[in-house]
Amino acid sequence: MTGPDDEQRHGDTELAEALRRLRKAANLSGERLAVRCAMSQSKISRIERGRILPTVVDVERILKALEVPSEVGRELVVLARRANVQHTSWRAAAEMGLWRKQTELKALAESSTVVRQFLPATASGLIQTEEYARYSLTPLIEGNPTRNVERAVQARIDSQKALQDEACAFHFLLTEQAVRWGRASPAVMARQCAHMAEVSERPNIQLAIIPWTASILPSPLNVFVVYDERLVLVELFSGEVALRDPLDVSYHLNLFDFFLSHALTGNDATAFLRSVSDEFM
């Protein structure tokens, strides 16, 4: 049986092979195609060898340059959209070591200029206390994959060093539920809220809260993180989905801005977090 990750690799290979066959059928060299697409020849080569995943826009430019029939083109664009969606199960991540995932997230943050996190259910690992992180990473439900909790906690705390780079802006948008949800003891929750209030005062960090009293029609369904305008990571109960299609990225940026427009920000958000901390105490 093949899983989502196996299907992802198959889709990448199928797309690369199809584009290479179409170029050869058009009797074009990689250099000539590159000129027509306004891409580098090395990029065309890497796409055809499956070394890099082309975006949907890349594929559309190549198909236009090759004058591919619309029926064939539509099929390949659909394949490109599927290839730009990658699912990684938490079970697979746990088998590799969840601490590795924390290291990857730290690297993503460090390579970005702007990181936007939409957090309807829980605080981001980047703004968690060690106690809160331990509660978050400890499996409690049957079927939840086992993991080295202490190593994962340490990796999560280490990942917070990315916040020290003031050249990168971090925007954390939480619902009131994410702030108040009792994931830990009242004392731990109080310290977590106080910690977020302190973090919100850093110059490169915006921490916003959507209060329960806000009137919003769309539902906040999933945690998602947008890295610049190049990648979206969406968290599910079963795993994580990576989206690279520019249309998907743009949509999630619009979602973030929409929910942010209904949130408490600046001093109001900081004061809210301190008041909730006092309530837990």
C-alpha positions in Angstrom: 0.0 0.0 0.0 1.3 3.5 -0.9 0.9 6.4 1.4 0.5 10.2 0.7 4.3 10.7 0.8 4.9 7.9 -1.8 2.2 9.4 -4.0 3.8 12.8 -3.7 7.2 11.4 -5.0 5.4 9.6 -7.8 3.6 12.8 -8.9 6.9 14.8 -8.9 8.6 12.2 -11.2 5.6 11.9 -13.5 5.5 15.7 -14.0 9.2 15.9 -14.7 9.1 13.1 -17.2 6.1 14.6 -19.0 7.7 18.0 -19.4 10.9 16.4 -20.7 9.0 14.3 -23.2 7.1 17.4 -24.4 10.3 19.4 -24.9 11.8 16.6 -27.0 8.6 16.2 -29.0 8.8 19.9 -29.8 12.4 19.4 -31.0 13.7 22.0 -28.6 16.9 22.0 -26.6 16.9 22.9 -23.0 18.7 26.1 -23.8 16.1 27.2 -26.4 13.2 26.4 -24.1 14.9 28.3 -21.3 15.0 31.4 -23.6 11.4 31.1 -24.5 10.4 30.8 -20.8 12.7 33.4 -19.5 14.2 30.8 -17.2 17.8 29.7 -16.8 18.8 26.5 -18.7 20.0 25.0 -15.4 16.5 25.4 -13.9 14.9 23.7 -16.9 17.4 20.9 -16.5 16.7 20.5 -12.7 13.0 20.5 -13.3 13.2 17.8 -16.0 15.5 15.6 -13.8 13.1 16.0 -10.8 15.8 17.9 -8.8 13.4 20.8 -8.1 9.7 21.0 -8.0 8.3 23.5 -10.5 5.5 25.9 -9.4 2.2 25.9 -11.2 3.4 29.2 -12.8 6.6 27.6 -14.0 4.6 24.7 -15.6 2.2 27.2 -17.3 5.1 29.1 -18.8 6.8 25.9 -20.1 3.5 24.7 -21.6 2.9 28.0 -23.3 6.5 28.1 -24.7 6.0 24.5 -26.1 2.6 25.4 -27.5 1.1 22.3 -25.8 -2.6 21.6 -26.7 -5.0 22.9 -24.1 -6.3 19.4 -23.2 -2.8 18.1 -22.4 -1.9 21.4 -20.7 -4.8 21.3 -18.3 -3.9 17.7 -17.2 -0.3 18.8 -16.5 -1.4 21.9 -14.6 -3.6 19.7 -12.4 -0.6 17.4 -11.9 1.6 20.4 -11.0 -1.0 21.6 -8.4 -1.1 18.1 -6.8 2.7 17.9 -6.8 2.9 21.2 -5.0 0.8 19.8 -2.1 2.8 17.6 0.1 1.4 15.6 3.1 3.7 14.4 5.9 2.1 12.3 8.6 2.9 12.9 12.3 3.6 9.2 12.6 6.3 9.4 9.9 7.7 12.5 11.6 7.7 10.7 14.9 9.6 7.8 13.5 12.3 10.1 12.2 12.3 12.0 15.5 10.0 15.0 16.2 13.1 16.9 17.3 14.2 16.9 13.6 10.9 18.6 12.7 11.6 21.3 15.2 15.1 21.8 13.6 13.5 22.1 10.2 11.0 24.7 11.4 13.8 26.7 12.9 15.7 26.6 9.6 12.5 27.7 7.7 12.1 30.7 10.1 15.7 31.7 9.8 15.6 31.7 6.0 12.5 33.9 5.9 11.9 37.6 6.1 8.3 37.4 7.4 6.7 34.5 9.2 2.9 34.6 9.8 1.3 32.0 12.1 -2.5 31.6 12.4 -3.2 29.7 15.7 -6.8 28.9 16.4 -6.1 26.1 18.9 -2.8 26.5 20.6 0.2 28.8 21.0 3.1 28.4 18.5 6.1 26.4 19.6 8.1 29.6 19.0 6.3 31.3 21.9 5.8 28.4 24.3 7.4 28.1 27.8 9.3 24.8 28.4 6.5 23.6 30.7 3.8 24.3 28.2 5.8 22.7 25.4 6.2 19.5 27.5 2.4 19.3 27.9 1.9 19.9 24.2 4.4 17.3 23.0 3.4 14.5 25.4 1.1 12.0 23.7 -2.1 11.3 25.6 -4.5 9.8 23.0 -4.4 6.2 22.0 -2.9 5.8 18.5 -0.8 9.0 18.9 2.7 8.2 17.8 5.3 7.8 20.5 8.2 10.3 20.6 11.3 11.3 22.6 9.4 14.0 24.5 12.4 15.6 26.2 14.5 15.8 23.0 11.5 17.3 21.2 11.0 19.9 23.9 14.6 20.9 23.9 14.6 21.2 20.1 11.5 23.4 20.3 13.1 25.7 22.9 16.2 25.9 20.8 14.1 26.8 17.7 13.0 30.0 19.6 16.5 31.5 19.0 15.1 32.4 15.5 13.1 35.1 17.2 16.3 36.9 18.2 16.9 37.9 14.5 15.2 41.3 14.3 15.7 41.3 10.5 12.8 38.8 10.5 9.3 39.9 11.4 7.0 37.4 13.2 3.2 37.7 13.3 1.4 35.4 15.7 -2.4 35.5 15.4 -4.2 33.5 18.1 -7.9 33.1 18.9 -9.0 33.6 22.5 -9.6 29.8 22.6 -5.9 29.2 21.8 -5.0 31.4 24.8 -7.4 30.0 27.3 -7.6 26.3 26.3 -6.5 24.4 29.4 -3.7 22.2 28.0 -1.9 22.3 31.3 -2.3 23.1 35.0 -3.6 26.7 35.8 -0.1 27.6 37.1 1.5 26.6 33.8 -1.2 28.3 31.8 -0.6 31.5 33.8 3.1 31.5 33.1 2.5 30.7 29.4 0.2 33.8 29.1 2.6 36.0 30.9 5.4 34.7 28.7 3.4 35.6 25.5 2.8 39.0 26.9 6.5 39.6 27.3 7.2 38.2 23.8 4.6 40.6 22.3 6.7 43.6 23.4 9.7 42.6 21.2 10.2 45.0 18.3 10.1 42.3 15.5 7.1 40.5 16.9 3.4 41.2 16.5 1.1 39.1 18.7 -2.6 39.5 18.0 -5.7 38.0 19.7 -9.1 37.4 18.1 -11.5 37.7 21.1 -14.6 35.6 21.5 -16.7 38.7 21.2 -15.6 39.3 17.6 -18.3 38.7 15.0 -16.7 36.7 12.2 -18.6 34.5 9.7 -15.7 32.2 8.5 -14.6 29.5 10.9 -10.9 29.3 12.0 -10.4 25.7 10.9 -6.7 25.0 10.9 -3.3 26.1 12.2 -1.3 27.4 9.3 2.1 29.2 8.9 3.1 31.3 5.9 6.8 31.7 5.2 7.2 34.9 3.1 5.2 34.3 0.0 6.7 30.9 -0.9 5.3 28.2 1.4 2.3 27.4 3.6 2.3 24.7 6.2 -1.1 23.5 7.4 -1.5 21.3 10.5 -4.1 18.5 10.6 -4.7 16.0 13.4 -3.0 13.3 11.2 -0.1 15.3 9.9 1.1 18.4 8.0 0.3 19.6 4.5 2.8 21.8 2.6 1.4 24.1 -0.1 3.7 25.8 -2.6 1.2 26.8 -5.4 1.3 30.7 -5.5 -2.5 30.7 -5.6 -2.7 28.7 -2.3 -0.1 30.9 -0.7 -1.9 34.1 -1.8 -5.2 32.7 -0.4 -3.7 32.0 3.0 -2.2 35.4 3.1 -5.6 36.8 2.5 -7.1 34.6 5.2 -4.4 35.8 7.7 -5.2 39.5 6.9 -8.9 38.9 7.2 -8.7 37.4 10.6 -6.1 39.9 11.7 -8.5 42.7 10.9 -10.8 41.4 13.7 -8.0 40.9 16.3 -6.6 42.9 19.3 -3.1 44.1 18.6 -0.3 46.0 20.2 -0.9 47.1 23.8 -4.4 45.8 23.7 -3.2 42.2 23.0 -0.5 42.5 25.6 -3.0 43.7 28.3 -5.4 40.9 27.3 -2.7 38.2 27.8 -1.7 39.7 31.2 -5.3 39.7 32.3 -5.8 36.1 31.3 -2.6 35.2 33.2 -4.0 36.8 36.3 -7.2 34.8 35.9 -5.3 31.5 35.8 -3.5 32.5 38.9 
